Amino acid sequence: MSRRDALQHLSAGFGAIGLAGMLGAAPKQQITPKAKRVIFLFMNGAPSHIDTFDPKPALKKYEGQQPSGKLYKAPKTSGFMSSPLRFEKRGQSGIEVSESLPRLGSIIDDCCVIRSMHTNVPNHEPALLMMNTGNIQPIRPSLGSWVLYGLGSENENLPGFVVLRPTPNIVVGPALWSSSFLPAEFQATGVITSDMSVDKLVANVRNPVLSARTQRRQVDLIQRLNQLHVAKRDHDSALEGQIKAMETAYRMQSAASDAFDISREPVKMREMYGDTPFGRSCLLARRLAESGVRFISVYYTSSNNQPWDTHSDHYKRHPELCADSDQASAALISDLKQRGLLEDTLVVWTGEFGRTPYSQENQDKNKKTDPMKRGRDHHHTAFSTLLAGGGIRGGLAYGTSDELGMNAVENPVHVHDLHATILHQLGLDHEQLTYRYAGRDFRLTDVFGRVVNDIIT
């Protein structure tokens, strides 16, 4: 069946087959998958690695000493700044975790901490794009779009890629979850979670007038007209995406009311996740994962819409940010495990980079700085990422940064390597998952990336 014939004859849409597979665009799986879906918990603004998962006691030795070298911003710093937070060995694995993350520490045996992450640049916009799309410019498809393109959806009644964010004011914004040059149907469905009422999360999904049967007849008629239209327009991915979107929207009327409604959860379950924007989003992410959504991104901001960008008041704000994220993240992993979903759900907890092991000054008009007002600046040559489930080894601390937390030195893991490993766990070869555009084959990892086999079960 040709591409055009398929569009002309399949009046009910493409369903679970997935457009990419039907058109022969995506490669067949060559790797046995250990994960079916991904929940990507993105700590927007970048947490400090040396205050979460990467203890650096040597910083006390160098406290206040001025750093040197091209990575250091000496005019803005009063020197190295150790963490006042206590680190404890947690679980049977004995991985050291900050006291600011007690709940994640309690389940650390289910998690792998990569302490040797690094990325290209220490600026938010390009680093956000790198972590979400594999490129520092807003010109490439997102990780979630690549996954949906390679695997298709598990559920034809819901979108295959959903982005949950408590505010539309995420730095960079839609370019982080764009399908770019991939066919339009692999674009994410963005959901603002500030109001968890189903009619606000998925507005206008129900037809207030027509019955389901009447709507089905109407959709079939419009789809037949669309197919006649698209047959005359080769490679019109926007139109093809619209055809798919109409089918999904029709079927969502019943499925969305169930999957997106966290009020159906017992009170104790909602309390376990926490009554915060991030907590409610994580609970919704679990419900969507249960319902067959392939890729769910959850963008973090605190209850008062603050990201992790702690340039000042670091040791006031850091524990507050941790408390919210820690409760919901640990609840999600524990809940997935209890339901038997963690085995084939890969949970990723990360920011776009880390923060400096030296202080960032915030001087008043008299050029004096209260030590408790100091912050930590952006830092890209070493940071930490946590993984759980989906065939990842639990109870493992992988890689190291140097004694000051400045550079990844042992088993360094670039963002491209992280992406390659995520795809591998889903059964996709990152070198074979390509899409031809503008005369060349593109892939998520560009010409880079390696699978981190040491963290895989």
N, C-alpha and C positions, 0 to 999 in steps of 0.2 A: 504494500500500500504506500503510495507516495505521500508526501507531506500535505499537498493540497487535497488529495482524496480523503485523507484522514480527517481533516478539518470539515470537509463537506458531509461526511457520513456519520460522524460521532455527534449527534445532536444533544446528547446528554452530558457533554463535556468530557474531560479527560480522566477525571477521577483519580484513583490511587495509582494508576499507571504512571502518571507524571509526563508532562510534555517532553522533557528532555529525553527520557528513555524511549518514548514513542517515535521521536524524530531521529533517534540514533545519534544525538549530539553528545551525550555523556557516555563515558566508558563503562563497561560492565565491571562489577566488583571483582577484584582479584585477590583480596585479602579477607580472611574470615573475620567478620566484625565482632567486636566485644561490646560495642555500645550501639544503641538504636537512636539515641537522642542526646542532645546537649542542653544543659542549663548554664548559661554564661552569666555569672554574677560579677558585674563590672563596678569596681570601686572608683567611681568617677572623681578625678582630682589627684589620685595617687597616694596610697598609704605609705607611711615610713616603714621600711623593711627592718630597720634596727630597733623598732619599737613594737614589732609584731612577731616575726618568725625567725629573725637572724640576730641573735644576741652578740654584742661586741663589747665584752668587758675591757678590752685593751683601750677603749676610748677614755676610760677613767685615767689611765696612765698619761694620756696626751691632752687631758682636759685643758682648754684655754690656749693651747699652742696654735700658732698660726699655720695653716696649711700652705702648701705651695704647689705649683704645677698648673697646667692649662685647665684642668677640670675644676680648680678651686676659685672661688670668687672672694679673694681675701679682703678687698675693701669693704665688703658687706658683712663680714663675719668677725666675731670675737674669739674665734678658734673652735677647736673640736668640742663637741657637746655630747657627753655620754647620756644614756637613757636612765632616768631615775626609776624606770619600771623594773620590777623583779621578773626574772625568767625562771621557770620551773620545768623540770623534766616531767613530761606527762605521758600517761598510758604505759603499756608494756614496752613500747618502743623507746621510751625515754627521750622523745624529741622535746627540745626546749621551746616553750611557747610563752609569750608575754602574759603577765597577769591581766592585761587589758583584754585578753581574749579567752576567758575561762571556759566558755562553752565549747568553742572549737578545740581548746586544749583537751577537753574531756572526751572528744571523739577523734583525737589525732591518729589513733591506730587505724582509722578508716581513711586517712588522708595521706597524700604525698606532698611534701613541701619542697619546692624547687628554690634553692637559695642563690642560684647563680644565673638568674635571668638578666638579660641586658637588651637594650634597644638602640635605635639610631641617634635620636636627638632628645634633649631635655626640655622641649617646649610642648605644651599641652596639645595643641592642634595636630601637629605632625605625629606625635606619639600616640594620640587617640586613634588617628587614622591607621597607623601601623598596627596597633593591637587589634583593631576591628576589621581592617581590610588588607593588611599586608603591604601597604604602601603609604608613604608619608604625604602624598597628595590625594585630593578627593576625586580620583579618576578610576578607581577599581571597585569591583563588587565586594561586598562584605563577606565575612566568614560564614554567616548564616545563609546567605544567598548561594554561596558555593556548595554548602552542604545540601541545601534543598535541590539545587541543580543536579548534584551527583546522585542523590538517593530518592528524590520525590517525597511525597507526603505519606504519612501513615494513616491519615484520616481525611477523607474527601469532604467532610462536613465542617472542617475548621481550616484556617490558614496553616501552612506548614512552617512558617517562620513568624514569630510574634515578638515584638519589642515592648517591654513594660518600662515606663518611666514616669516618675511622679510629677514631672513638670516638663513643658515643652522647651525650657531653657537649658538644654544640655549643650555643652560646648561642642562646636562643629555641627551637631544635630543630625539630620536625616542622611547625610553622606556616610555616617557610621554604619547605617544598616541598609544602604542602597544596593540595588541589583546592578547598577551601572550599565555596562554593555551586555550583561546576561539578559535573556528574555524577561519581559516585564513580570511574568507570573512568579518569578523568584524574589520579587521585592517583598520586604517585610511588611507586616501589618502593625503599625504603631498604635499603642494604646496608652493614654494618659491615665494614671492610676490615682490621681488626687481624690477622685470620687469613685468609690467602688460599687456604686449602683450599676446593675447590669445595663440599664438603659442609657447610662452615661459612658460606660466602658466601651460598649458596642452600640453606639447611637443609631437609631433609625433602622435597626436590623429587622424589626417586625413590621409587616404591612398592617396598618390599622383598619383597612377596608376589605381587601380581597381575601378569600379563603385560600388555603394551600393549593387546592385543585385548580382554582382559577389562575393563581400565580404560575403554577406549573405550565399551564397552557400558554400563558403570556410569555414566559421565559423561553419556551420551546419555539414560539413564533419568532421572537427577537433573535434567538440563536440561529435559526435557519437563515434569516436575513443577514446576520453577521457573517455566516459562513459563505454566502454568496458574495458578500462584499470582500472578505479576506481572500477569496480565491483569485481575485483580480489584483491583489497586492502582495507580492512575494516578500517574505522576510519582514513583515510588519509585526514586530514583537509586541508593540503597544496594543494593537488590536487583538492579537492572540491572547495577551494578558487580560484584556477586558472581557473576552469570552469566558476565560477561566474564572475571573473574579465574579462575574454574574452568577455562574453556577454555584460557586462557593457561598456567595451572599444568600442565595435562595436556601441552600441547605443549612446555613448557620442559624436560621430562625429558631430551630429547635435545639441544635447542639450548643449554641453559644449561651443560651439561657441557663443551661446546666453547667457547662465547663467554667464560665466566667463568674459564677455566683458563689462567692466564698461564704455567704451567709448560710449556705447549706452545711457548712462544717460545724462540728460541735464547738461549743464555747471553749472547752479546754484546749482544743486544737488551735483555735485562733489565739488564745492566750499564750500557747507555746511559741508561736511565731512572733508574737508581739504586735500591739496595736499601733504600728507606725507605718508610714508609707512603704518602707522597704520590707517590713514584716508581712504586710498584706500582699505585696507584690510577690514575695517568695512563696507564700501559700498559694496564690493564684498560679504561679509557675508550676508548682507540683500538680495542681489540678489539670493544667494544660498538658503536662507531660503524660499524665494518666490517660488523657483523651487522645493522645497520638500526635501532638504537635512535635515536629522534628527538632526545631531549634528555638529556644526561648532565651532572650537576653533580658536581664534585669539591671537597669542602671540605678546606681545608688546616689541619693542625696539624703541628708538627715531630715528630721522632722521639721526643721526650720529652713529647709532648702539649702543647706551648706554642704559643699563637696569636701573631699579630703585634702584640699589645697591649703595646708597649714603653714603659711608664710609667717604668721604671728600667733601668739597664744597657743603654741603647739601643745604644751603639756596640760592645757585646760581643754582644748578642743579634741585632741587625739583620743583620750579615754571616752569622751562623749560619743564620738563617731564609732569607736570600737563597740561600745555597749549595744548600740542598735544593730550594727552589722553582725556582730558575734551571735546574738540571740537568734536572729532569723536564719543566718547561714547554717548554724549548727542544727537548728530545728529542721531545716530542709533536708540536710544530709541524713539525719536520724530518721525522719519521717519516710524518706525514700527507702532507707534500709529496712525499716519495719514492714513496709509494704512489698518488699521484694523487688523494688524498682531500681535500687542503686546498682545492681549488677550490670544493668544495660543502660544506665543513665550516667553520662559523664558530667560532673559538676566542676566548673572552673571558677575560682575566686582570684581576681587579680585587678590591679590598676594598670595605668599606662606606663609608669616607671616608679622609682622609689623616691627617697628624700635624702638630702645630704647628711653626712655624719658630723658636720660642723653647723654652727648656728647661723641664722640669718638675722641681722640686726634690724630693729624697727625703732629708730631713734625719735625722741620727742624734739620739741623746738630748742631745747637746751643741749641737744646732741647727747642725751643720756638714754640708756636702755635698761629697763627693768629686766633682770635675768629671766623672770617668769613670763615675760612678753615675747621672748625670742621664738623664732620659728625655724623651720627647716625648708631649704629651697629644693627645687627640682633636681633629680639625680637619675641618670639613665644607664650608667655603666654597671650597676648592680641593684637588683631588687628581688622580691620574693613573689611566688605564685603558688597557690594551693589547688590541688586536684583531688577529686574523690570519685570512686565508682568507675563504671565503664571499662573495667579491665586494667585499671591503674593500681599499682602496688600500694597498699596502705601501710602506715607506720614507717615511712621512709623519708629521710631528709636527704635530698639529692643536690650535689654540687655545693660549692662554697664561694663566698666572697673573701677578700683579704681581711686582715685582722681589724681594719677600721671600717669595713663595709663599703669601700670605695669602688672596687672593681671585682667582677666575677673572675675567679682565678682557676678553680677546679671544676671540670665538666660544665663549661659555660653553655647556656641555653638561650639562643636568640629567639625573638618572637616568631621568626620563620620556622624554627625548630618546634616550637610549641604548636603552631598551626599544623605542621606536618604530622605531629603526633596525634592531635585531635582527629584529623582526617583518617589516619591509620586505624585508630580505635573504632571508627565508624565503617571500616572496611574499604576505605578509599586510598589509593596511592596518590600522594600529592604531586608526583611527577607526571602522572597519567591523567589526572583530572584537569583537562584543558578546555578552552573555548577559543575558537578562531574568530578574531576580530581585527579589522584594519590590516589584514594581510599577515598576521602572525598568531601563533598559539599562545594564549595567556593562561596563567595558573595562579592560584592564591599565593604560593610561595615564590613566585617569579622564577629566578634561576638559582634559588638558594634552598635552605632547609634540609634537615635530617630528622629522621624519627629517633626519639630518645628511647631506645629499646630498654635501657636499664630500669626504667620506671614502670615497665609493662609486665603484667603477670604472665 
